[in-house]
Every structure is written in structure tokens, then in C-alpha cells.
Amino acid sequence: MNTTVLALGAWLKNSACLLLQGQAVWSAPHGDLGDPAACDALAGSVQRLLAHAQAAGAPVQAVAHDLHPDFYSTRLALETAAALGVPAVGVQHHHAHVAAVVAEHGLRGPVLGLALDGVGLGSDGRPWGGELLWLSGAQWRRLGHLQPLALPGGDRAARQPWRMAASVLHALGRGEEILPRFAPALGAARVQGVQQMLQRQLNCPMSSSAGRQFDAAAAALGLCLEQQDEAQAAMALEQAAARALVRQPQLQPHLTAQHHSDGRIDLLPVLGALFDAPDAELAAAHFHLALIEALAVAAVAAAQAHGLRQVALGGGCFFNRILHQGLCQRLEQAGLAVYWPQQQSCGDAGLALGQAWVAAQQLAAHPLTRCAEDALPCA
């Protein structure tokens, strides 16, 4: 593919990527774009990558970006594309995660994708993060997803896992347990405020985020109520599970998710069982095993229904070794070929390659059309 595309990544762990004659040219990592210095670094990288493309005699033909309109990377992509007189191509976040794997491994034909991360704006304007996708070239469809949970307080829920545990209790019809469980550690007034948010559905966007499900599990087990660092709760949950699996390496899952005909994977029964678990480490292991089994069942069924043999795994949740190794083993046992990022991060630091690949596929399919993600078939 001779198309030259510049992709500017998303928000967290930002890196830009130039797809030049089928080869990826990466910028240095810039970090999170909430830092003005990181924004300045991205702007500088854009100019250097544009100059590199020009020097190679292959000027940029499109600039790809995340769908989120408020990201600095999105605004810069739109400005850059306008200055160059080329299309700006918005690429859905999880589509890009899966496409990055397809691009790295040179996969051909339709692919089944599992994208699990903290959050990314969906094509319906809602926060996604636990997605089962069908991908073929520039086309994609959402086949399934984790059952959405309310995020009480929006972005605050990502920093305070106890809010996600409260969301689970509310969804299970056990909202009266929120105050006695969390008030002793966090204060009654604070907990009551979140309880009322959930009751009134105020500032409680629904999200299919896998990351928030990990947070809910960690908080339900008392492993992490508030995070000082990114992914602190998820790592505490993984470490607890790893200790249990050392004790019982042949542990079999006994918690089961519910699968719905519309593709939803409902972990509420699994999460609900954690609140009263007598052994937090063992319960953390059972959560991992139940999640692996639920994802595998959904993926195998989708692969059979759509005649797919290749599965691509992307998103920051796959830094979790138990999840990654367990799911790969389960899918390979079902006869599927499994791929994941090896040259770049499975998280957002490697996202730009997927954005660039999607934009290049669009231009190859519709060379005279100004590209837009919402023109693609999706659900």
C-alpha cells in the first residue's frame, strides 16, 4: 500500500505514527495530553513527520485521529489536515486498537477483534471499552460488548473504584448496601452523594469499559477503593489473583456471566458474588477465570457465526497477564489463530498505527471521497 497517512493517536500515552509506503514511522512518546508540554511535543512531532514524508517524496494524503472531539490530538489533526488540504479521518478508538494488530501482523481477510481498555468514545457517542468487533479492511461492525455499568460522577469513577462497586450494587438492586459498606472508610456524606446520583441517574453515563469492571471487582473485594496511580486497582486485583493461582494452579471457574442475544456479556452475577467472598485472593482469581470464559464463549460463537479464524487482541487491559494468557489459550484450544501487539504497546501508545491503517484502507477504497468514520457500517 503506497498511501501515506499521518495519525495523531488519542489522549493517554500519546504517540504519533506516519504510515509511509507500508512502513510505520513513530514519533517519540509524548505522554498524556493533559500536560501542555506533551501537547507541544506532539505538535513538534507532527512537523517532523510531515517533513520526513515530504523528503521521501510521499507527501501525506490524510490525517487520522480519534473520534473524541475534545482531544488535543483531534483538534491538531483537523488543523493539520485543513492546512494540507487533505482529508481528516476520524477512527473509532477500539476499531483502531484492533486495526493496529492487523497492520502489525499483515493480516488479510476478515478478523474478529477483542478490544478491552479503560475508555474510548464509541460511534454512538457513548464511552466504550469492552468490545467484540468484526473488521475487514476499512469496514467494521460491533458484534458484542460488556454489559454497560453506570459511571457515577463520570471521569471520577475511573479514579475512585469504590464508585464502580457502588454502581454494581445499585444495578443488582442492592443499593441499600452502599452506605454501610463504604461509609466507614470514605465518610457518610460522600457515599450518600454517590448513592443519590445512582438513584436519580444524575451524571451517571453508561459505559461498557472493561477497565471499570476490573475497578469494580477490586473495590468489591476491598483491594483498592481509591487510586493514586493509573490502573492501580486492576493491578492489585491481578496480583491477588496471581497469588491464589500459585496456591491452586488448577483452579476452575465457578462464577458465570450471562450472555444475551444482542451480544451483551453481563458480568453482574460475577461481580455481585465478590462482595461477600471470604477469600479475596481466591475471589479475584475466580473473577479473572469468569471473565476469560465469558469473553472466550462470545468470541468463539462470533467466529463460528461469521466464518472467522483470526482473532486480534488490543487495548490496555491485555497488559494483564492472567487475562492475556488465559484468553489466548482458550481461543487457541477452539482452533482460532490469536494475534496481539508485539512491536508496540497494546494500550493507547500503539493506537496511532491502527488509525493510520484504517485511513489508508479508506483512501484505497474511496480515493476521491473525503473520509469520515460515520460513513462506515457500524452498530
Stockholm file with secondary structure:
# STOCKHOLM 1.0

chainA/1-379         MNTTVLALGAWLKNSACLLLQGQAVWSAPHGDLGDPAACDALAGSVQRLLAHAQAAGAPVQAVAHDLHPDFYSTRLALETAAALGVPAVGVQHHHAHVAAVVAEHGLRGPVLGLALDGVGLGSDGRPWGGELLWLSGAQWRRLGHLQPLALPGGDRAARQPWRMAASVLHALGRGEEILPRFAPALGAARVQGVQQMLQRQLNCPMSSSAGRQFDAAAAALGLCLEQQDEAQAAMALEQAAARALVRQPQLQPHLTAQHHSDGRIDLLPVLGALFDAPDAELAAAHFHLALIEALAVAAVAAAQAHGLRQVALGGGCFFNRILHQGLCQRLEQAGLAVYWPQQQSCGDAGLALGQAWVAAQQLAAHPLTRCAEDALPCA
#=GR chainA/1-379 SS CCCCEEECCCSTTBCCEEEETTEEEECCCCBCTTSHHHHHHHHHHHHHHHHHHHHTTCCCCEEEEESCTTCHHHHHHHHHHHHHTCCEEEECHHHHHHHHHHHHHTCCSCEEEEEEEEEEECTTSSEEEEEEEEEETTEEEEEEEECCEECTTTTHHHHCHHHHHHHHHHHTTCGGGHHHHHHHHHCHHHHHHHHHHHHHTCSCCEECCHHHHHHHHHHHTTSCSSCSSTTHHHHHHHHHHHHHHHHCTTCCCCCCCEECTTSEEECHHHHHTTTTCSCHHHHHHHHHHHHHHHHHHHHHHHHHHHTCCEEEEESGGGGCHHHHHHHHHHHHHTTCEEECCSSSCSSGGGHHHHHHHHHHHHHHHCTTSCCCGGGSCCC
#=GC SS_cons         CCCCEEECCCSTTBCCEEEETTEEEECCCCBCTTSHHHHHHHHHHHHHHHHHHHHTTCCCCEEEEESCTTCHHHHHHHHHHHHHTCCEEEECHHHHHHHHHHHHHTCCSCEEEEEEEEEEECTTSSEEEEEEEEEETTEEEEEEEECCEECTTTTHHHHCHHHHHHHHHHHTTCGGGHHHHHHHHHCHHHHHHHHHHHHHTCSCCEECCHHHHHHHHHHHTTSCSSCSSTTHHHHHHHHHHHHHHHHCTTCCCCCCCEECTTSEEECHHHHHTTTTCSCHHHHHHHHHHHHHHHHHHHHHHHHHHHTCCEEEEESGGGGCHHHHHHHHHHHHHTTCEEECCSSSCSSGGGHHHHHHHHHHHHHHHCTTSCCCGGGSCCC
//
